[in-house]
Amino acid sequence: MRYRKMDANGDMVFGGGQAAFWRDVPEAPAQAVMTRLRLQLGEWFLDTSDGTPWKTRVLGKYTAPFRDPVIRARMLGTAGVTGIAAYYSTVDPDTRQFTVGATIDTVYGQATVKGTI
């Protein structure tokens, strides 16, 4: 698996030749997981059925029973991910932040993913 690296701001890295890519390492599927989680449902014009349903199934008053299964399914549906070894999520209603973290099993080994939405 070859996946373009992203910097700390979430922008793609260019100008480094092959050094600008993850290649056959656990970090490639891990970054793909975070990219898939950050894609909102309907946001990509080429496939409006793809994306995480943040507004309807994850972040909302009555979404608690659906939240974790939806996120876990998005993780498991990512290319290169074979399983989830550990998973956690927290919702902070005061700051309106949702934090998710996981240790994922990939075809290249284990990787850790963590993000705040």
ABEGO torsion letter per residue (X at the ends): XBBBBBBAAGBBBBGAEAAABBBGBAAAAAAAAAAAAABBBGABAABAABEBBAAAAABEAAAAAAAAAAAAAAAAABBGBABBABBBBBBBAAAGBBBBBBBBBBAAEBBBBBBBX
